[in-house]
Amino acid sequence: MTDLTVSQSTRAATAGDYFALMKPRVMSLVVFTGLAGLLCAPAQVDGVIGFAILLAIAAGAGGSGALNMWYDSDIDAKMKRTASRPVAAGRILREEALALGLTMSVLSVLLMLLAGGVMAALLLAFTIWFYAVVYTMMLKRSTPENIVVGGLAGALPPAVAWAAVTGSLSVAPLLLVLIIFLWTPPHFWALALYQRADYAAAGVPMLPVTHGLRETRRRILAYSVLLAPAAIAPAFVGIGGVVYAAISSLGAIAFVALAWRVWRSRAGEEGASGPLYSVGQGDRTARDLFAFSILYLAALFAALIAEQGLGLYRAI
């Protein structure tokens, strides 16, 4: 009787657990970048239709997150950073996570088909499949390039929203995709530097585990240098104006400077794996880049949203 009670209490889930199953932080970023793609598209869209497009993107991201937690519950349980996730902690059954993930994924594609058309629905379906199958099931446990290739899934929402509004794609939305794609490796590798012990314990072949700290720091700098011109480029294709040009340029300088500090540091060599932002002296350069990378990406897309959505656009 006691064992049964403990088992049931371990699996007792709240509404917050089901919300966490959908990775709300990732979902909010996906919706944010999708909104930028929607507003930058050279066509008007009805407010209700626009809301439905963003809701479909959000549901697709939530479904993908649930499928990721279903499949990765075993390694999530081995990592301090993810052990409290609802499936890893036993509050939600794996079968429930799978059912919710599949249901949300299918409904999101159907809603996108109705609101945004065939091309946008196919792009959204591809995004979900790429994250849940290619990244989560095929790449994450098999190659240190997991983040590089898998980052495409998180990069596509601006293109999905653009396609939903226009029925086509062009250079501009692909530039937004490129920005997120190039941003992803230095963002996650900075985290992986000071969370290396966590990934090693779970058997996840992140770059610091497989190729060492120096190579990871070198690649962080290389991707940061590639990101800088890509982040500024929207100002020259008609979707970013003066405000965007200023924010992207100053932010790019700061991003590369922080990446240079990581390259010159001994980040990751303390070998600890503690709280996300509370780290030892030697790992602070990696922590600072990780934190700034979130701010920078948010600032880039906030500038686009402000210029295109609030009428602040002024061509450079």
Phi, psi and omega in degrees: 000317180297316181298320180295320180297316180298317181298318181292320180292327178296325184267359181295121184246146176255172175300325178296327177294318179291327176292317179296331179301334183268009179051069187299329179294316177295318180300317181295322178294319179297316179295321181297311180290327175296321177299320178299316178297322179295316183286329181281341182298140184279054179199152178272147178226139178301144183302320180292318178295319178299318178297319180296322178298313180292325177295321178295319178296317179297316180295322177296318177295318179296319177297318178298318179297319179295320178294323177296316180290328174299310186285325186264014184300329181291316180280331175301323182292340182268352184250133181301322184292334186239359185298336182272001177300148192300324179282315180300324181276355176085009180279335176234133180291149179301322180296323178294318179297318179297314181297316180295316181298315180294317181298311181296321180297313180295315181297323180296319180292319178297317178296319178295323178300317180288320186271325188239354177095178188294313185299315180295321180295319178294320178296319179294317178298319178297319180299313179298312180299318183296318181289314186284323185260301186294309182285300188295311187273328188257320189262320192303322184261001188240341186211144175289352176273013182305314182290323182296304181288314183296339180298342179300324181299315180285346183272343190280339184309320177299323179290323178299313181295318179300314179297326179294327181277318188255340185078011182207179175232162178209187182298319186303306180294329178292331174294320177296321175298316181298320180302309182295322181298317180283334179288327188300311182300309180296328178297308184283327179291328175298316176296317184295333179301313183261002171245021185303319182299324178298311181295321179297318180297326182272355180075023178270122186280060175291155188307316179298333180282319186268326186243358177091168186286318182298317179295323178296315179297323179295317181289327175302314180295317182299313180292327178295321177294321177292325181294323187306303180293327179296322181292330181277334188305324180303337178291345183250007177239014171090005178251343177243138181253209183298315181299314180297317181300318181293313182294316182293323181289310180295320179294324179296319178299314181294320181297313180294323179296318178293322177295323176297320177298320177297315180301320183276353185267184174247034183303134179096348187277351177287336175076005181274163176218087185246211180301158187300319185245345179267100186232169177288169184305317185291339183259004186292331178295318178293318178299318181295319178294317178302313181294316181293326181300322177296314180297318183295312180298318178297319181294320179301310185283333174294322178296317178296317180296318180295316181292314185276327183271332183250008177073026182267002185294127172225117183298145179282000000 
